[in-house]
Amino acid sequence: MRWQRVEVKLEEHIKIPKFPETTNSSSILYDNYLSDYVTSILTSRTPQDKPLWEIHLIKYPTSNAKGTLIFKLHHALGDGYSLMGALLSCLQRADDPSLPLSFPSRPQLNSKYAKKGLFKKLCLDISSFFSSISDFGSSLIKTRMIEDDKTPIRSGYEGTESQPFTLSNISLSLDQIKEIKSKLGVTINDVLSGVIFYGIRLYMEEMNEKTKKSNSTAVVMLNTRNIEGYQSLKEMQKPESKSLWGNQISFLQIPIPKLSQSDPLEFVWKARKLIKRKRRSFGVYLIGLLLNLEMKLKGSESVAKIIYNTMGNSSVVISNLVGPVEKMALANHPINGFYFTMTGGPENVDITIMSYVKILRITLRTLKGFIDERKFKFCMEKAVEVIFKAAMEISEIPVKN
């Protein structure tokens, strides 16, 4: 399959739906209509006989905003980094459009390594080598041979990608997450991973107590570009760019910690331990190299099959993107909030995380009729409350390796 240049007919790509008229001015009605409309978008397949994108403009107020803009973009166009970079190229700072958008700074991962002695560096390098081989091998086995147990979050049925899904959102205070981070001496990613894993296990236990010890895996989608921040659309199209447009992705397969009667903060510690070990490993890059090699030798359909099998054999897919720290505007319209999700995969649960100003929004895409989306959302919110309370009760930062 190859790309073909065609003439774009905007009327085929810009959708402006009409909701049923009502005399009731309550925005809750429009919330329900919007939810149903989004469900239909998630279910419908992108037409293959024209450019693979759509823009849906909903001119109805909801409880969150006066209007909603939805971009539906096929993954063949690019990965989350590419698409977000293109979107941000169209946006400006709401307070001063002449200034560029800024993003949260990332910690330097190599600074601690540089301060270590030669012997410790050698030990870490040897450990990293064996971890890389182990992670790469286990990923291949998991992708091709081993499936997760059937649980309340994994039906195990084929063809679920064509079934209706439901979206729900949880908005968290970034300051609250930072409080937990500071109290425990971990990273924001550690806290969020612990919250998500704990919330998943709470839901599984609530729906079927026997599954709280089941083997379940989370697939974490990653961008393999070694660059901080986003590049503009023009910069990504330059041949010498370090962050070329396209799909430069890999994934991690992380076993979801099992629920026990111990401290809920153990989920944060376990998440930290797993992430720390994976961070030292080159397994992610080896998988990325394998996908690139597969693309060159066998084409995109072969790569799609690998990713499809990986997601289908696992229980949940997680992805996150970093948003700007200032409020944005689109054509002088201030943006109250935004989020993203993925669709078309065989997994029954997608969890995506997006930061914007001082808010972290967790979006849950769940299989309608199989997963109780309200109870699932409640368990996630409960996980945040329980972990926050437990963290605030600690008088000293515990030492955890």
Solvent accessible surface area in square Angstrom, and as a share of the most:
residue,aa,sasa,rsa
1,M,200,0.89
2,R,231,0.84
3,W,178,0.63
4,Q,147,0.65
5,R,232,0.85
6,V,79,0.45
7,E,145,0.65
8,V,68,0.39
9,K,104,0.44
10,L,105,0.52
11,E,132,0.59
12,E,62,0.28
13,H,1,0.00
14,I,69,0.35
15,K,66,0.28
16,I,92,0.46
17,P,22,0.14
18,K,187,0.79
19,F,19,0.08
20,P,77,0.49
21,E,174,0.78
22,T,47,0.27
23,T,147,0.86
24,N,79,0.40
25,S,110,0.71
26,S,39,0.25
27,S,33,0.21
28,I,114,0.58
29,L,60,0.30
30,Y,31,0.12
31,D,37,0.19
32,N,81,0.42
33,Y,66,0.25
34,L,29,0.14
35,S,52,0.34
36,D,90,0.47
37,Y,43,0.16
38,V,19,0.11
39,T,18,0.11
40,S,57,0.37
41,I,16,0.08
42,L,16,0.08
43,T,53,0.31
44,S,62,0.40
45,R,195,0.71
46,T,12,0.07
47,P,49,0.31
48,Q,93,0.42
49,D,130,0.67
50,K,52,0.22
51,P,31,0.19
52,L,20,0.10
53,W,58,0.20
54,E,18,0.08
55,I,39,0.20
56,H,11,0.05
57,L,58,0.29
58,I,0,0.00
59,K,129,0.55
60,Y,44,0.17
61,P,64,0.40
62,T,16,0.09
63,S,76,0.49
64,N,102,0.52
65,A,37,0.29
66,K,181,0.77
67,G,35,0.34
68,T,37,0.21
69,L,66,0.33
70,I,34,0.17
71,F,78,0.33
72,K,22,0.09
73,L,68,0.34
74,H,64,0.29
75,H,89,0.40
76,A,48,0.37
77,L,39,0.19
78,G,0,0.00
79,D,3,0.01
80,G,30,0.29
81,Y,13,0.05
82,S,0,0.00
83,L,34,0.17
84,M,14,0.06
85,G,1,0.01
86,A,21,0.17
87,L,40,0.20
88,L,16,0.08
89,S,57,0.37
90,C,73,0.44
91,L,15,0.08
92,Q,66,0.29
93,R,39,0.14
94,A,44,0.34
95,D,101,0.52
96,D,50,0.26
97,P,87,0.55
98,S,95,0.62
99,L,83,0.41
100,P,105,0.66
101,L,32,0.16
102,S,45,0.29
103,F,54,0.22
104,P,59,0.37
105,S,109,0.71
106,R,130,0.47
107,P,100,0.63
108,Q,121,0.54
109,L,97,0.48
110,N,115,0.59
111,S,52,0.33
112,K,157,0.66
113,Y,80,0.30
114,A,68,0.52
115,K,173,0.73
116,K,78,0.33
117,G,44,0.42
118,L,155,0.77
119,F,151,0.63
120,K,126,0.53
121,K,53,0.23
122,L,99,0.49
123,C,59,0.35
124,L,37,0.19
125,D,70,0.36
126,I,87,0.44
127,S,53,0.34
128,S,10,0.07
129,F,120,0.50
130,F,130,0.54
131,S,16,0.10
132,S,5,0.03
133,I,94,0.48
134,S,64,0.41
135,D,7,0.04
136,F,49,0.21
137,G,27,0.26
138,S,61,0.39
139,S,9,0.06
140,L,57,0.29
141,I,83,0.42
142,K,24,0.10
143,T,9,0.05
144,R,155,0.57
145,M,147,0.66
146,I,92,0.47
147,E,106,0.47
148,D,7,0.04
149,D,59,0.31
150,K,138,0.59
151,T,10,0.06
152,P,18,0.11
153,I,0,0.00
154,R,14,0.05
155,S,7,0.05
156,G,32,0.31
157,Y,154,0.59
158,E,171,0.77
159,G,31,0.29
160,T,5,0.03
161,E,50,0.22
162,S,71,0.46
163,Q,86,0.38
164,P,54,0.34
165,F,1,0.01
166,T,15,0.09
167,L,32,0.16
168,S,20,0.13
169,N,41,0.21
170,I,6,0.03
171,S,68,0.44
172,L,13,0.06
173,S,47,0.31
174,L,20,0.10
175,D,71,0.37
176,Q,46,0.20
177,I,0,0.00
178,K,91,0.38
179,E,87,0.39
180,I,0,0.00
181,K,68,0.29
182,S,71,0.46
183,K,62,0.26
184,L,3,0.01
185,G,42,0.41
186,V,10,0.06
187,T,39,0.23
188,I,47,0.24
189,N,73,0.37
190,D,3,0.01
191,V,0,0.00
192,L,9,0.04
193,S,24,0.15
194,G,0,0.00
195,V,1,0.00
196,I,1,0.01
197,F,4,0.02
198,Y,21,0.08
199,G,0,0.00
200,I,0,0.00
201,R,0,0.00
202,L,23,0.11
203,Y,1,0.00
204,M,0,0.00
205,E,47,0.21
206,E,109,0.49
207,M,81,0.36
208,N,65,0.33
209,E,112,0.50
210,K,184,0.78
211,T,15,0.08
212,K,39,0.16
213,K,107,0.45
214,S,16,0.10
215,N,89,0.46
216,S,5,0.03
217,T,14,0.08
218,A,0,0.00
219,V,0,0.00
220,V,23,0.13
221,M,25,0.11
222,L,54,0.27
223,N,61,0.31
224,T,34,0.20
225,R,16,0.06
226,N,141,0.72
227,I,33,0.17
228,E,91,0.41
229,G,34,0.32
230,Y,42,0.16
231,Q,43,0.19
232,S,45,0.29
233,L,65,0.32
234,K,162,0.69
235,E,70,0.31
236,M,1,0.00
237,Q,120,0.54
238,K,97,0.41
239,P,120,0.76
240,E,133,0.60
241,S,22,0.14
242,K,168,0.71
243,S,0,0.00
244,L,74,0.37
245,W,86,0.30
246,G,16,0.16
247,N,59,0.30
248,Q,56,0.25
249,I,32,0.16
250,S,0,0.00
251,F,6,0.03
252,L,24,0.12
253,Q,18,0.08
254,I,8,0.04
255,P,75,0.47
256,I,5,0.02
257,P,14,0.09
258,K,81,0.34
259,L,10,0.05
260,S,52,0.33
261,Q,160,0.71
262,S,66,0.43
263,D,66,0.34
264,P,28,0.18
265,L,3,0.02
266,E,52,0.23
267,F,11,0.04
268,V,0,0.00
269,W,22,0.08
270,K,84,0.36
271,A,1,0.00
272,R,49,0.18
273,K,133,0.56
274,L,36,0.18
275,I,31,0.16
276,K,69,0.29
277,R,90,0.33
278,K,18,0.08
279,R,108,0.39
280,R,106,0.39
281,S,7,0.05
282,F,121,0.51
283,G,2,0.02
284,V,17,0.10
285,Y,111,0.42
286,L,57,0.28
287,I,6,0.03
288,G,6,0.05
289,L,114,0.57
290,L,41,0.20
291,L,10,0.05
292,N,78,0.40
293,L,95,0.47
294,E,23,0.10
295,M,88,0.39
296,K,168,0.71
297,L,131,0.65
298,K,147,0.62
299,G,27,0.26
300,S,54,0.35
301,E,125,0.56
302,S,24,0.16
303,V,15,0.09
304,A,57,0.44
305,K,134,0.57
306,I,18,0.09
307,I,29,0.15
308,Y,89,0.34
309,N,53,0.27
310,T,1,0.01
311,M,21,0.09
312,G,21,0.20
313,N,21,0.11
314,S,3,0.02
315,S,1,0.01
316,V,0,0.00
317,V,0,0.00
318,I,14,0.07
319,S,16,0.10
320,N,61,0.32
321,L,28,0.14
322,V,59,0.34
323,G,1,0.01
324,P,1,0.01
325,V,62,0.35
326,E,31,0.14
327,K,91,0.39
328,M,0,0.00
329,A,10,0.07
330,L,53,0.26
331,A,73,0.56
332,N,136,0.70
333,H,130,0.58
334,P,96,0.60
335,I,33,0.17
336,N,89,0.46
337,G,29,0.28
338,F,31,0.13
339,Y,83,0.32
340,F,38,0.16
341,T,40,0.23
342,M,34,0.15
343,T,59,0.34
344,G,47,0.45
345,G,10,0.10
346,P,19,0.12
347,E,6,0.03
348,N,6,0.03
349,V,1,0.00
350,D,0,0.00
351,I,0,0.00
352,T,3,0.02
353,I,13,0.07
354,M,3,0.01
355,S,13,0.08
356,Y,14,0.05
357,V,52,0.30
358,K,127,0.54
359,I,76,0.39
360,L,7,0.04
361,R,45,0.16
362,I,1,0.01
363,T,1,0.01
364,L,0,0.00
365,R,1,0.00
366,T,1,0.01
367,L,10,0.05
368,K,101,0.43
369,G,83,0.80
370,F,70,0.29
371,I,4,0.02
372,D,59,0.31
373,E,47,0.21
374,R,201,0.73
375,K,70,0.29
376,F,0,0.00
377,K,62,0.26
378,F,122,0.51
379,C,6,0.04
380,M,1,0.01
381,E,64,0.29
382,K,86,0.36
383,A,0,0.00
384,V,9,0.05
385,E,115,0.52
386,V,42,0.24
387,I,0,0.00
388,F,51,0.21
389,K,133,0.56
390,A,19,0.15
391,A,0,0.00
392,M,66,0.30
393,E,124,0.55
394,I,37,0.19
395,S,110,0.71
396,E,138,0.62
397,I,99,0.50
398,P,44,0.28
399,V,141,0.81
400,K,83,0.35
401,N,147,0.76
